[in-house]
Amino acid sequence: MTEAYILIQTVAGKAPAVTEAISAIPGVVRAKSVTGPYDVIVRAEGPTVDDLGRLVVAQIQQVEGIYRTLTCPVVEL
């Protein structure tokens, strides 16, 4: 299983709605609203890096209120 953290910037005031919507997407392990340069942090899993990419582009980025995403794949050293 491949893991990634997805850092999300939202339109002002939309973080709670974005967090709730993303939490319902299969493959999302956890989504939390945070403060700082990003508004939502998501932990997601998928069978491959390509599957995670499809999850981000086809589902997460389609959630209304998202301004920008940054995907950080987890590496095992």
BELDA-V46903 format. One record per helix or strand of 2 or more residues. SS is the DSSP state (a for helix, b for strand). FROM is the first residue (numbers start at 1). TO is the last residue. If there is no record, write none. Layout:
SS,FROM,TO
SS,FROM,TO
This chain:
b,2,10
a,15,23
b,28,33
b,40,46
a,49,58
a,60,62
b,66,73
